[in-house]
Amino acid sequence: MELDRPAIEAELEHILTSRCFRSRKMLSQFLRYIVRESLAGKQTQITQHAIALHALGKPTDFRAMENPLVRVQARRLRDQLSDYYATEGRFNPLRISLPVGSYQPAFTHHISPANAAIALQHKPAPSTSLGPGIVCIPRLFVTNEITGWPLITRLTREYVDALTRFNFCQVMFAQNASDQAASLAQADFSLFFDLHNGDTGYSLKCSLVQHQTQQIIWAESFAIGNHYPAPPLLNAIFKRIANDSVSLERGLAHDVWARQLLDAGKPIADHHRVMIAARQQLWELSAVNFRNLRLVCEQRLEQFPHDIQATIIYADLCRSEYLLKYREFESLKIHWARVADTLMQLAPGNAHSHLYAAGAYLLEEEYELCLKALQAAQAINSLDTHLNTISGLIHIGMGDWATGSQLIQDSVDISPIYPDWYHIPLCMSHYREGRYLTAMQEAKKIRLKHFWGPMLRTALYQRNDLWGKADKEYQQLAQTCPDFVQTGQSLAQSFTHKVNQVIGKVWADVPNDTKQL
């Protein structure tokens, strides 16, 4: 193709700032060097020796015949570009590749939308676990296009940029008709950003539409005033949209996409299996679903050990094991540390890498390192409510109940769409402060099918002199959890010392006669 320098440079920046590349310094330097040399008309000078010196930082006496570094990195670069165009860049009209047997990059136009579906049938499965694809589309419903259109396109673009810091979904921006046609052929959902006139300025109306059924599965409106929203308001809007549509635990796009694939009755593609198993575990937290998700993750990572998304889900299994005590991992502390270390090597720029590193530090009671890791995670992505909630739990584990409870309460307040287990740490926080009635109200909101809810309700009904309710709650607990005593004692002894003190007090409020049965 004829070189379009601005377009190629723009595509290069898209690649280098993507999730696939931004934490891979050596591959990024390799790609930047060969593209810029090619654009400068120096294709014949792109040799193994030149790449080693100018891109990979090797000395002038580097011998390509004796050292396979450039060949190894070239192969990795090809694989990484393939993953990028299978995920974040799959809608990009211009593509950069590195042909096998060459160190000169190739620049090609993507296939037309009319042929996209045919091409997808023959595309090899990516080596990264994938969730749903979402295209974000700005639309204008105001008379003043001069100010309205730049505002809504900028807002939509910035939301897409913010979501590059999230995991488990592919999000793109489509401004014009050709972009939208291409995306509609491949994405699973459209997220519309509609600008309307409101009572006190502009109103932003967002709606998430499933392509297959054309049903609106979520919609919300936000008053934004007469000008582009200031950062605090913009972050609050983006946090709400992300929470309701793409968050790990309650994102409606994930739920609808997973149910659609399961209801189709067809074999689940290998690169979707981790996310489908994760949804099944989140829909019903149980030892059986936990075990299945662990097996799916381990099978996936055995085949693709560099699958960052699968590694994040596996790290979250360590977190679930720590909190819910399924007893599926031996030596959880060692296991968690290994997974966290792998994540930091694979994706040091990913917020979840630092989050789960913080969890590993917590188990070692390395609180200073733990706090630094949490701060790094927040600096990378402060909009992810799941990340904020887990950060809150880790703060509580370090004994900082005020910060931890506030982070979790913020996740509850942002939207009515959140997991009810969030009320467990909030309940314990109120209990710790002696606010037993408030703690009891939090306990009533726990619908999680696990020992935590019945134990907290039994103890709090007892503490608040509601003997009949305490007895009824216990009878139900005894039927669903026969190893009541052993589980309760395990919970009271297997967290950090500062948390164990609170759980021990709750356990002490469970009626003595029940613990003797």
N, C-alpha and C positions, 0 to 999 in steps of 0.2 A: 504494500500500500504506500501511497505518497505520504511522506512524513508531515504530520501536523504537529509541530513542536509544542505549542501551548497545550494541546489536548493530551499529548504523551506525557508532558511534565505534570499535568494535573492528575493523570491516571497514576503516575509514579507516586505522587504524594498520597493519593487515596490508598495505595497499597502499603506504603511505609507506615501510615498512621492506623492501619487496620489492626484488629485483634490478632490476625495471623502473623503479623510482622513486627509490631511495635516493640515486642520484648526479645526479638531475635536480631541482635546488633550486627553480627557477622553477615547474616544473609541480607540484611538491609544495606550494608555497605557494599556488598557484592553487587546487588541489583542496581543501586544508585550509580555505581561506577560504570557498569557496562552500558546502561541506558544513556548516561551523559556523554560517554565517549562516542557512542553511536550517533547521537544527535549532533555531535561536533564533527561528524564525518570521518572519524578515526576508527572505523570498524576493523580495518586490517591490523591495528595496533592492540586489539583486545586479545591478548594471549594469556596463557596460564601464568607466565612469569609476571606480566604487567598486573594481572588481578591480584596475585600474591603480594606484590609490593605496594600497590596503590589502594587496594580495597581491604586486604586482610592484614596489613601491617607487618609483613615479613621482611627480613633484611635482603640486601641486594644479592647475597650469595645463595638465595633460595634455589633449589634444584627441583624442578617439577617432575623430572624423570624418577627421582628418588623419593619424593614426598607427594602422596596422593591428595593433599589437603584441598587443592582447588577442584579436583574432580569430585571429591566427596561433597564439598559445599555446593557444587553445581547441581549434583543430583538432589540434594536437599532443597535447593532453591526451586528446582522444577516441581518437586512434590508440594512445596509450600505454596507456590503460585497456583497449582492445581486445586489445592484446598481453598485458597482465597476465592477463586472463580467458581468454586462449587458452593460457596457460602456467601460471604459478604459482597463479593463482586460479581455475583452471577447475573445481575441485570446490566452490568456496565457495557456500553456499546463499543468501547475500545479495550483491547486486551494486550497485555505484554507477556511474552513467553520466552523461554530459553530452549530452543530446539535441541534434541539429543544429538551429541556429536559436535556441537558448536558452542562458542562462548559469546556469540553475537546475538543480542536480543531480537525477537521478532515482534512486530506491531501489526495487529489484525483487527478488523471490525468484527463485532459479534454477529452471530446469525440473526436473521430477521425474525420478528415476532411470529410470522406465519410458520416458520420452520422450527420454532423453539421447542414445541411439544415433541416433535419427531426426534430432535437432537437429545432431549432429556432421556428418552427411552434407551439410548445407547451410551449415555454417559456413565463411566465407572463410578461406583459408590465412593463417596469421599471418606477419608480416613479420620474425620472429625464427626462426632455425634451431633445430630441436628434436631432442632425443633421446628416450629412453624415459621413460614415466611410471611412478612407483613410489609405492605407498601404504604407509605404515608403520603397523602395527597392533599395539597392546599386547595381550598375553593373559596370564592368570594361572593358574598350576598349583600354587598353594600354598593351605594351609588358612586362613591368617591374611589374610583379605581387607582388614582394617582398615589394616594397614601395607603389605601387598603391592601392592594396586591403586594407591595414590598413588605408590609408588616406580616401578612399571613404566610408568605413564602419563607421569610426569614425565621419566623417562629417554628414552622414545620421542619425546616432544615436543621435548626438548632436542636430540636427534639431528636431527630435522627442521629445527629452527632452525639448527643447525650447517651443514646442507647447503644452506641458502639462500646460503651463501658460495661454493658450487661452481657450475660451469657444466655445460651440455650435457645436463641431465636435469631433469624436473619431479618434485618430491617433495612429498607431502602427508601429513597426519596424520589418521587415522580412528579415533575412540575408540568410538563407538556403532554400533549396527546400521544406522541410516539412512545415516551417513557411509560405512560400509563398502560398503553396497549401491550407493551412487552411484559410489564409486571403482572398484569391481570392474567397472562397466560401461564405464569409460573408461581406466583405467590398464593398463599392460602387465605389471606385476609387483606382488606383495605382498611386503613385507619384514616378517616377523613377529618381534616382540620378546617372547619367552616367559620368564616368571619361574618358576623351579623351586626346590625345596629341594635344596641341595647338602650335601656332607660338612661344610663349614665355613661355612655360611651360605647365602645365595642364590646361584643359578646362572642366568646369562642365556644363553638359547639363541636364536640368531638364524638364520633361514632365509629365503632368497630364492626365491620360487615364481613361475614363469611362468604367467600366466593361461590362455593358449591351450592348453597341454598339461598344466597342473597339476603339472608336474615341479619338484622341488626342485633348483635349479641350484647352490646354495651353502648351506652351513650351518657354523656355528662356535659354540662354547660359551665362556663367560667366567665365572670365579669372581669374585663381587663382594662377598662378605662379608655381614655382617648389616645393614649400613646403606647409605644411598645412597653411591655411589662418590665418593671424593675426586677433585678435578680432574685430577691426574696419571693416575690409573687410568682415569677417564672419557675423557680425551683419547686414551689409548692404545687403548681399546676402539673409540671412534668412528673413529679413524684406520684401524684394521684393517678395520672394516666398510665404510668409504668406499672404501678402496683396492681391496678385493675386489669391490665391487658397482658403483661408479660412477666410479672414476678414469678419466681420459682414455685411458690407454694399455692398461690391463689390466682395466677394470671388466667383470665378467661380464654385468651387465645390458645394457651397450652391445653386447657381442659377440653375445649370444643374440638381442637385439632386431634387430640389423642382419642377422644370418643369416636370421632369420625373414622379414624384408621381402624380402631377396634371393631366398630359396627360394620365395616365393609366386609369383614370375614375373609380378608386376604392375608397372606403372609406379610408380616411387618418387615420392612427393609432393615438390613443390619445396622445402618447408621441412624435409625430411628428407635431401635429397641431399648436403648438406655433411657431415653426420655419417656417412652411409653411406660416402662417398668417404674420409673420414678413417679409418674402420675398415678399409677395404680397404688403405690405405697402411700402417696399423699392423700388419695381419696379415702383409703382405709388403712390407718396405721395398725399393722399387725405383724407378728413374728413371721408369718408365712410370706407376706408381701415383702418384708424386710429381707428375708432369706433369698427370695427370687430376685430382688433388685441387686443384691450383692453378687449373686451368681452371674447375672447379665453383665454387670460392670466388670467382673473378673474375666469373663470370656472376651469381652470387647477389648480390654486392656492387654490381654494376652496377644491378641491379633494386632492391635494398634496401641502400643505402649505410650505414644505421644499424644493420644487423644485427650486434649485438655478438658473438654466438657465432661467426658466420662470420669476423668480423675477428680474433678470438682464434685460430681455426684458421689463418688466413692468416699471422698473426704467428708461429705455431709453425712454419709452412713456412719462414720466414726462419731460424729456429733450426736446422731440419733441413738447410737449404742450407749454413749455416755449418759444420756438423759433418760432413756427408756429402759435400759438394762435388759436387752433381749438375750444377752449372753451368747452372742454369735461370734465375737472376736476374743481370742486369747491374747493376753498382753496388749490391751488396747492402747496403753501409753506408747509402747514401742511402735505399734502399727500406725497410730495417728502421726507420730513423728516422721515415719518413713513417707507416708502419703503427702504430708505437708512439705517435706523436703523435695519430693518429686515435683510438686506443683510450683514451688519457688524456682526450680531449675527450668521447667517447661515454660512458665508464664510469670516472670517476676513483675510484670506490669499489670497483672490482673488483681483486682481488689480481693477476690476470693482466695487467692494464693496467700495474701497477707492475713486474711481472716482466719484461715485454718492453721496458719503458722502461729497465730495468737493463741488458738485453742491448744496447740501442742505445748506452747510455753506455759499455759495455765496449768496443765497437768504436771509440769515439772516445777511449778511454783516459781517460775522465773518472771515475776510480775513486771519488772521494768521492761524487759524485752517484749512481754505480752502487750503492754500498753503502747509501745512504739509500733508494733505490728498493727494494732487496731487503728492507730492514728494514720498509718500508711494506707490501710484499706479505706478509711473514710475520705482521705484526700483524693483517692482515685475515683471513688463512686459514692457520693453521699445521697443518691436518689433511690437506692435499692432498699426497700423496706425489709426484705428478708435478711440482707446483710446487716442492717441496723439492729434488727431484733437479736440476731446471734451475737452481735457485738454487745448488746445489753446483757445477755446471759453471761458472757465472759466477764464483763465488769462486775456483775453480781458474784461470780466465782472468785474474783479478787477481793470481794468484801465491799465494793463500792455500790451499795444498793441504790443510792439516790440517782447516780448516773445511769446505771443499768435499767432501773425501773422507768426512768424518763424516756430512754430510747425505745423501750417496748411500748410504753403508753403512747408515744408519738406514732408508732406504727398502727396502733389501734385507732387513734384519732384521725388518721389521714383518710380512712375509708371504712365503710361497713364491710368491705370484703377483706377478711383476714382469718387466719386459722384460730379456732377457739382455744388452742393450747396456750396462746399468748397470755391467757388469764391465770395460768399456773404460777409463773414468777410474780405476777402482780398480786395474786392472792397471798403468796408467801411474804411479799414485801409488807403488805398491810398487817399480816399476822405478826411479823417481826416487830412492828411498831405498836402493837397492842390494839390495832383498829379491827377488832374481831368481827363486828357487824359488816364493815366494808369488805373484809376478807371473805366473809361468808357469801356476799353478793357476787364477788368474783368467782368463787368456787362453783356457784350455781350455773355460771356461764360455760363451764367446762363440759364439753360433750365427748371429748376424746375417750375412746374405748381402751382405757389403760388404768392401771392401779392408781395413778396420781389423783384423778378426779374424785373417786369414791373415798380415798384416804383423807383428802383435804376436807371434803364435805362431812364425813363422819366426825373428824376431830373438831371442826368448827361448830357443827350442830351441838356436840357435847359441850364445847366451850361456852356456847350461848344458851345452854340449858334447854335445848330442844331435844329432849330425850327420845321422843317417839320417832322423830325424823332421823336421829342418829342411829337408832336401832334398825330402822327400815333401810337406811343406806348401807349399813353393815351387812344385813341379810343378803342384799343384792350383791355386795362385794364378795361375800363368802361363796356365792354360787358361781361367779364369773372368775374368781381368782382364788383357787383352793390353797395355794401356797402364800396366803395372806401374810403370815408372820415372817417368813423368810424374806419375802419381797420387801416388806416394810423395814426390816432390820438392814437389808442391803442398801435401801435408799438412804437410810440414816447414817451410813458409814462410808459411802463410796464416792463422795464428792470432795471438794476442797474443805478444809477444816472450818472455814468461815460459813460455808453453806450447811455443812453437817450439823452445826450447832442449831440452826433454825429448824432443819428437818427433824432433828432429835426432839425438839420441843413440840412440834406438831405430832410426832409419833407418840409422845407421852400423853397427849390429849385424846388419843384413841382409847376407848374404854378398856380397862384391864381385862375384863372377862372375855372380851372378844379376842384378845391376844392369847388367851389360854385355850381357846377352842381349837 
